[in-house]
Amino acid sequence: MSHAVPGSDTLTRDALAVLHPTFAGTTTAPAWLLAQLENGMTGVGVFGRNVVSDEQLASLTAQLRSARPEVLVAIDEEGGDVTRLDALTGSAFPGNHALGGIDDPELTRAVAAAIGRRLAACGVTVNWAPSADVNSDPDNPVIGVRSFGDDPQLVARHTAAYVTGLQEAGVAACAKHFPGHGDTRVDSHLALPRIDVDVDTLQARELVPFRAAVAAGTRCVMSAHILLPALDAERPGTLSPAVLAGLLRGPVAEGGLGFDGVVYTDAMEMRAITGTYGLARGSVLAIAAGADAICVGGTPSDEAEVLHLRDALVQAVRDGELPEERLHDAAERLRALGRWTASARAAAGGAGPAGPAADAADVGLAAARRALRITGPDGKPPALPLTAPPYVATFTPTASIAVGRRTPWGLAPELERLLPGTRSGEHTREAAERLPPEETAAAVLRAAGESPVVAVVRDAHRHRWMADALRALLAARPETIVVEMGVPHTTPAGSSHLATHGAARVLARAAAEALTGRTS
């Protein structure tokens, strides 16, 4: 049975301090977690599986603070496609790609501040955001709309604005995924990506937004599980002293970023780490390399795993593999961040969850409307608004692990709300690849009958089956309206083409308004 041991030795408490686990899909804190917080653990990660409402989350974080008043409660609330607050409904905030498309840093700051106020009201103290990755490879399977764009300077100014807005609300920002996850076609949840660029390219592209984040005062940076041979030919960034202690913390005069805040690892259970090093060995190497907080994120932890990792760190110190002062330094950074967040929370005041949620709805919808791009055929005006309820054909790709499968996406619910009688059908890769594209298109048209057709796609440029089906559908019915809810990398097509720059619920609402000419 778990119990608190306030007098446990410094080494053991330091080892616990650097472990930031998540927990199973419960909406209250398990007893073991509260006990380990009393024993010295400094932080906890919260995911969508732990969130039902803002009020429930506020109650959960109050439980955590009862065990440790300066606890670091962290969450992945990027807005847009990656949301934990709105995992069951879709986000009330547009994501980075929408904000980058607007390119108004003050708006980005306002959206981040609204996210921050809502998080603070829920008792969350660290947001693992923003993504500061430059989406230089359009076929990137895990970044995409999570990035502000493919221009390093644009990404930099919006990263800085996001950090500023979030921290103005009293929530610590965490720029990720250092030193940049944009130039890869491999998802590090599944395997180890390799980025073969030279140091000059890295300095001119990937590092530009991270320098801006550091200059803006970001309290945290999250490492990436990517291999950059130009920096370290053997170990991925999270485990590399050259990347963390050298590049990230190194003096600016020597080409480093001079960062002195907290370094979180990306989720250590990802295959990029566990597939080669294992969880315990990877955790030891990460702390030795310069990381401060071990995030065991996507898959929930339990007490046995936390104690196993604690013991691995303690043994590494005793074996001389991990310097005790490095472990203590990491633990002290986290305790200092806990003090900062407690102070910032007090300074930000105590508005209840309802106020920040309503504030977010206003800010998020205004931004979503500005992000929408509507194109007509061959330079002609778009054929809008709809004059009859449409049939919505949604072409659904497999969601990345970062986005998750629990969060709904698509246009049909918002169109049905504004235009009753709207019908819809979903088309997946598995179904589409069993048929020629023309047969998929014919199935859509049979279901649609005489109704107008709205085809909803997500990153059509990355999915051959989706692009082929859409091409066949447009050939059969050129007046089809196309709504792209991913990165709009293909040439606009259809009688009207709408680019939302993300799949958040609020972006779907903005598109539905444009399609119907109605707001309610």
C-alpha positions in Angstrom: 0.0 0.0 0.0 1.3 3.5 -0.9 2.2 5.8 2.0 4.1 9.0 2.3 7.6 9.0 3.6 8.5 12.6 4.3 11.9 11.8 5.7 13.2 9.7 2.8 16.7 10.5 1.7 17.7 13.3 -0.6 18.8 11.0 -3.4 15.5 9.1 -3.5 13.5 12.3 -3.3 15.5 13.8 -6.1 14.9 10.7 -8.2 11.2 11.0 -7.6 11.2 14.7 -8.3 12.3 14.3 -11.9 9.6 11.8 -12.7 6.4 13.3 -14.1 4.0 10.4 -14.8 0.4 10.4 -16.1 -2.3 8.1 -14.8 -5.1 5.9 -16.1 -8.4 7.2 -17.3 -9.8 8.3 -14.0 -11.1 11.8 -13.2 -9.8 11.8 -9.7 -6.2 11.3 -8.5 -5.3 7.7 -7.4 -4.0 7.3 -3.9 -0.6 6.1 -5.0 -0.1 9.4 -7.0 -0.9 11.6 -4.0 1.4 9.6 -1.8 4.3 9.9 -4.2 3.7 13.6 -4.5 4.1 13.8 -0.7 7.2 11.6 -1.0 8.9 14.2 -3.3 7.5 13.8 -6.9 7.1 17.3 -8.3 4.7 16.9 -11.2 2.0 15.1 -13.0 0.8 15.0 -16.6 -2.9 15.1 -17.4 -4.4 13.8 -20.6 -7.8 13.8 -22.2 -8.7 10.5 -20.6 -8.6 12.4 -17.2 -10.8 15.3 -18.3 -14.6 15.5 -18.5 -15.2 19.2 -17.9 -13.3 22.3 -16.7 -15.0 22.0 -13.3 -14.0 18.4 -12.9 -10.4 19.2 -13.9 -10.3 22.0 -11.3 -11.4 19.5 -8.7 -8.7 17.0 -9.8 -5.9 19.6 -9.6 -7.1 20.8 -6.2 -6.6 17.2 -5.1 -3.1 17.2 -6.4 -2.3 20.5 -4.6 -3.6 19.1 -1.4 -0.7 16.6 -1.6 1.9 19.1 -2.8 0.9 22.8 -2.9 3.5 23.6 -5.6 2.8 20.6 -7.8 3.5 21.0 -11.5 0.3 20.0 -13.4 1.1 19.7 -17.1 -1.1 19.2 -20.1 -0.9 19.0 -23.9 -3.3 21.8 -24.8 -2.0 23.1 -28.1 -5.4 24.2 -29.3 -6.5 23.0 -32.7 -6.1 19.3 -33.5 -4.3 18.5 -30.2 -6.6 19.2 -27.3 -7.1 17.7 -23.9 -9.5 20.2 -22.4 -11.9 19.5 -25.3 -10.9 16.0 -26.2 -14.5 14.8 -26.2 -15.9 17.7 -28.4 -13.1 19.2 -30.4 -11.2 22.4 -29.6 -12.7 25.8 -29.0 -9.3 27.2 -30.2 -7.8 27.2 -33.7 -4.4 25.6 -33.7 -1.0 26.9 -34.8 -1.4 26.5 -38.5 -4.5 28.6 -38.5 -2.8 31.3 -36.5 0.2 31.3 -38.7 -2.0 31.6 -41.8 -3.5 34.8 -40.4 0.0 36.0 -39.3 -1.2 38.4 -36.7 1.1 37.9 -33.7 -1.2 39.9 -31.4 -4.0 37.5 -32.2 -1.7 34.6 -31.5 -0.9 36.2 -28.1 -4.5 36.7 -27.4 -5.5 33.1 -28.2 -2.6 31.8 -26.1 -3.6 34.1 -23.2 -7.2 32.8 -23.5 -5.9 29.2 -23.4 -3.8 30.2 -20.4 -6.6 31.7 -18.5 -8.7 28.7 -19.0 -5.9 26.4 -17.9 -5.1 28.5 -14.9 -8.8 28.4 -13.8 -8.6 24.6 -14.0 -5.4 24.5 -11.9 -3.1 23.5 -14.7 0.3 25.2 -14.3 2.4 24.0 -17.3 1.2 23.7 -20.9 3.4 21.5 -23.2 3.0 24.1 -25.9 3.6 25.7 -28.3 5.0 23.6 -31.1 7.9 25.6 -32.3 8.6 23.2 -35.2 9.1 24.5 -38.7 7.0 22.3 -40.9 9.6 22.2 -43.7 8.5 18.8 -45.0 4.8 18.9 -46.1 4.6 15.1 -45.8 5.4 15.2 -42.1 2.9 12.8 -40.4 3.0 14.1 -36.9 3.5 17.9 -37.0 1.5 19.4 -40.0 -1.2 21.8 -38.6 0.5 21.8 -35.2 3.1 24.1 -36.8 2.6 27.8 -37.4 4.1 27.2 -40.9 7.1 26.5 -43.0 8.8 29.9 -42.7 11.3 30.0 -39.8 10.7 33.7 -39.2 6.9 33.4 -39.2 7.1 30.4 -36.8 9.5 32.4 -34.6 7.3 35.5 -34.2 4.2 33.4 -33.4 6.1 31.1 -31.0 7.3 34.2 -29.1 3.7 35.6 -29.1 2.3 32.3 -27.9 4.9 32.0 -25.0 4.1 35.6 -24.0 0.4 35.2 -24.0 0.4 31.9 -22.1 2.8 33.1 -19.4 0.9 36.4 -18.9 -1.9 34.1 -17.7 0.3 32.5 -15.2 0.9 29.2 -17.0 4.4 28.1 -17.9 5.0 27.6 -21.6 7.0 24.7 -23.0 8.3 25.2 -26.5 8.7 21.9 -28.4 10.1 19.7 -30.0 13.7 20.8 -29.6 15.8 21.0 -31.8 12.9 20.7 -34.3 10.6 17.9 -35.6 9.4 19.5 -38.8 11.8 18.0 -41.4 10.8 14.3 -41.0 8.4 11.8 -42.5 8.6 9.5 -39.4 6.5 9.8 -36.3 8.7 9.4 -33.2 5.7 7.7 -31.5 6.4 4.8 -33.8 10.1 4.9 -34.7 13.2 7.0 -34.5 13.3 9.8 -37.1 16.6 10.8 -38.6 17.1 14.4 -39.9 20.1 14.7 -42.2 20.8 18.5 -42.2 24.0 20.3 -41.5 24.5 22.6 -38.5 24.2 25.7 -40.7 20.7 24.6 -41.9 19.8 23.8 -38.3 20.8 27.3 -37.2 19.1 29.0 -40.0 15.8 27.1 -39.9 15.0 24.7 -37.0 16.6 26.8 -34.2 15.2 30.2 -35.1 11.8 29.7 -33.3 13.5 28.2 -30.3 15.8 31.2 -30.0 12.7 33.4 -30.1 11.0 31.3 -27.4 14.0 31.6 -25.2 14.2 35.3 -25.8 10.5 35.6 -24.9 11.2 34.0 -21.6 9.8 30.5 -22.0 10.0 28.6 -18.7 10.3 25.2 -20.4 11.5 23.5 -23.5 10.6 19.9 -24.5 13.1 17.7 -26.3 12.5 15.7 -29.4 13.3 12.0 -29.9 15.0 12.6 -33.2 18.5 11.7 -34.5 20.5 14.6 -35.9 23.9 13.1 -37.0 25.3 16.6 -37.5 25.1 17.0 -33.7 25.2 13.4 -32.4 25.5 10.4 -34.7 24.5 7.9 -32.0 21.8 9.3 -29.6 18.5 11.0 -30.3 18.1 14.6 -29.0 16.4 13.6 -25.7 19.4 11.4 -24.8 22.2 13.6 -26.3 24.5 15.8 -24.1 25.5 17.5 -27.3 21.9 18.5 -28.0 20.7 19.4 -24.5 23.8 20.4 -22.4 25.6 21.6 -25.5 23.3 23.2 -28.0 20.3 24.1 -25.8 22.1 25.2 -22.6 25.4 26.3 -24.3 26.4 30.0 -24.3 24.9 32.1 -27.1 28.4 33.2 -28.0 29.3 29.6 -28.8 26.3 28.9 -31.0 24.1 27.7 -28.1 20.7 29.0 -27.0 21.7 29.9 -23.4 18.5 28.3 -22.0 18.5 28.0 -18.2 14.9 26.8 -17.6 13.4 23.4 -17.3 13.9 20.7 -20.0 11.0 18.2 -20.3 11.5 15.1 -22.3 8.9 14.2 -24.9 6.9 11.1 -23.8 9.5 8.5 -22.9 7.3 5.5 -23.8 7.5 6.4 -27.5 9.0 3.8 -29.7 11.9 6.1 -30.7 13.2 5.6 -27.1 11.8 2.3 -25.8 12.4 0.5 -29.1 16.2 1.0 -28.7 17.0 1.9 -25.1 14.1 0.8 -23.0 12.2 3.1 -20.6 14.5 2.9 -17.5 17.7 3.1 -19.4 16.4 5.9 -21.6 15.3 7.9 -18.5 18.8 7.6 -17.0 20.4 8.7 -20.2 18.0 11.6 -20.6 18.8 13.1 -17.1 22.5 12.6 -17.7 22.2 14.4 -21.0 20.6 17.5 -19.4 16.9 16.8 -19.2 15.1 17.7 -16.0 11.7 16.1 -16.2 11.0 12.6 -17.4 7.5 12.7 -19.0 5.8 9.3 -19.2 2.9 10.6 -21.1 0.7 8.9 -23.7 0.4 5.5 -21.9 -0.6 5.9 -18.3 1.8 5.1 -15.5 1.2 3.2 -12.3 3.0 3.1 -9.0 5.2 0.1 -9.9 6.5 1.9 -13.0 7.3 5.1 -11.2 9.1 3.2 -8.4 11.0 1.2 -11.0 12.2 4.3 -12.7 13.0 6.0 -9.4 15.2 3.0 -8.4 16.9 3.0 -11.8 17.9 6.6 -11.3 19.2 6.0 -7.8 21.1 2.9 -8.9 22.7 4.9 -11.8 24.0 7.5 -9.3 25.4 4.7 -7.1 27.0 3.0 -10.1 28.7 6.3 -11.2 26.7 6.5 -14.4 24.6 9.5 -13.5 26.3 12.3 -11.5 24.4 13.0 -8.3 24.8 16.7 -8.8 23.2 16.5 -12.2 20.1 14.7 -10.7 20.0 17.2 -7.9 20.2 20.1 -10.3 17.3 18.7 -12.3 15.2 18.3 -9.2 16.0 21.8 -8.0 15.0 23.3 -11.4 11.6 21.6 -11.1 11.1 22.8 -7.5 11.9 26.3 -8.6 9.4 26.1 -11.4 6.8 24.8 -8.9 7.5 28.0 -6.8 7.2 30.2 -9.9 3.9 28.6 -11.0 2.4 28.9 -7.5 3.4 32.6 -7.4 2.1 33.2 -10.9 -1.2 31.4 -10.1 -1.7 33.7 -7.1 -0.8 36.8 -9.1 -3.2 35.9 -11.9 -6.2 35.7 -9.5 -8.9 33.1 -9.1 -11.6 33.4 -11.8 -13.7 30.2 -12.0 -13.7 27.9 -15.0 -16.9 29.3 -16.5 -15.5 32.8 -17.2 -12.4 31.7 -19.0 -14.3 29.1 -21.0 -16.7 31.8 -22.3 -13.8 34.1 -23.0 -12.1 31.3 -25.0 -15.2 30.8 -27.1 -15.2 34.4 -28.2 -11.5 34.7 -28.9 -11.3 31.3 -30.6 -14.3 31.8 -33.0 -13.0 35.2 -34.0 -9.7 33.7 -34.9 -11.2 30.8 -36.7 -13.2 33.1 -38.9 -10.1 35.0 -39.9 -8.2 31.8 -40.6 -10.7 30.6 -43.2 -9.6 30.9 -46.9 -12.3 30.5 -49.6 -11.4 30.1 -53.3 -13.7 29.9 -56.3 -12.9 27.9 -59.5 -10.4 29.5 -61.9 -10.5 32.8 -60.2 -14.3 33.0 -60.2 -16.4 33.8 -57.1 -17.2 30.8 -55.0 -20.6 29.2 -55.4 -21.9 30.0 -51.9 -24.0 30.0 -49.9 -25.6 26.6 -50.1 -29.3 26.8 -51.1 -30.3 23.3 -49.9 -29.1 20.9 -47.2 -26.0 19.0 -48.5 -24.6 15.5 -48.3 -21.3 15.7 -46.5 -18.7 13.1 -47.6 -16.0 12.9 -45.0 -12.7 11.2 -46.0 -11.1 10.2 -42.7 -7.4 9.4 -42.4 -5.9 7.6 -39.4 -5.3 10.1 -36.7 -1.8 10.5 -35.3 -1.1 9.3 -31.7 -0.6 13.0 -30.7 -4.0 13.9 -31.9 -5.7 10.7 -30.8 -8.8 9.0 -31.9 -11.1 10.2 -29.2 -11.4 13.7 -30.5 -14.1 14.2 -33.1 -13.5 16.1 -36.3 -15.4 17.0 -39.4 -17.9 19.5 -40.7 -21.2 17.6 -40.6 -22.3 18.3 -37.0 -21.8 22.1 -37.5 -23.6 22.1 -40.9 -26.5 20.1 -39.4 -26.8 22.7 -36.7 -27.0 25.6 -39.1 -28.8 23.8 -42.0 -31.1 21.0 -40.7 -31.5 18.2 -43.1 -27.8 17.9 -43.8 -26.8 14.3 -44.2 -23.4 12.7 -44.0 -21.2 9.6 -44.6 -17.7 8.6 -43.7 -15.2 7.1 -46.1 -12.0 5.5 -44.7 -8.7 4.4 -46.3 -9.6 0.7 -45.6 -12.9 1.0 -47.6 -11.5 3.3 -50.3 -8.5 1.1 -51.1 -10.8 -1.9 -51.8 -12.4 -0.1 -54.7 -11.3 1.9 -57.7 -11.6 5.7 -57.0 -14.5 5.9 -59.4 -16.5 3.4 -57.4 -15.9 5.4 -54.2 -17.1 8.5 -56.0 -20.2 6.6 -57.3 -21.0 5.5 -53.8 -20.9 9.1 -52.6 -23.1 10.3 -55.4 -25.7 7.4 -54.7 -25.8 8.5 -51.1 -26.1 12.2 -52.0 -28.9 11.8 -54.6 -29.9 15.3 -55.7 -28.4 17.0 -52.6 -25.3 19.2 -53.1 -22.1 17.4 -52.2 -19.5 18.8 -49.7 -16.3 16.7 -49.7 -14.3 17.1 -46.4 -10.6 16.0 -46.5 -7.7 16.3 -44.1 -4.2 16.5 -45.5 -5.2 15.3 -48.9 -1.7 15.8 -50.3 -0.4 13.1 -47.9 -3.0 10.5 -48.6 -3.0 9.0 -52.2 -6.3 7.2 -51.6 -8.0 10.4 -50.5 -6.7 12.5 -53.3 -7.7 9.9 -55.9 -11.2 9.6 -54.5 -11.6 13.3 -54.5 -10.3 13.6 -58.0 -12.9 11.0 -59.2 -15.7 12.7 -57.3 -14.9 16.1 -58.9 -14.7 14.5 -62.3 -18.2 13.0 -61.8 -19.7 16.1 -60.2 -17.6 19.2 -60.7 -19.9 21.4 -58.6 -18.8 19.5 -55.5 -17.6 21.8 -52.7 -14.3 20.9 -51.1 -13.3 21.6 -47.5 -9.7 20.9 -46.6 -9.3 20.6 -42.8 -5.5 19.8 -42.8 -2.6 21.6 -44.4 -3.9 23.1 -47.7 -0.9 21.9 -49.8 -2.8 20.9 -52.9 -4.3 23.2 -55.6 -7.8 24.4 -54.7 -10.5 22.5 -56.6 -14.3 22.3 -56.7 -17.0 24.9 -57.2 -15.8 26.3 -53.9 -12.7 25.4 -51.9 -12.5 26.2 -48.2 -9.2 25.8 -46.3 -9.7 25.8 -42.5 -6.1 25.2 -41.6 -7.0 22.6 -39.0 -9.7 20.2 -37.8 -10.7 21.9 -34.5 -14.4 22.2 -33.8 -14.3 26.0 -33.9 -12.7 25.9 -37.4 -15.5 23.6 -38.6 -18.0 26.1 -37.2 -16.4 28.9 -39.2 -16.5 26.9 -42.4 -20.2 26.0 -41.8 -21.0 29.6 -41.3 -19.3 30.5 -44.6 -21.1 27.6 -46.4 -24.5 28.6 -45.2 -24.3 32.3 -44.8 -25.6 31.8 -41.3 -24.1 32.2 -37.8 -27.0 30.6 -35.9 
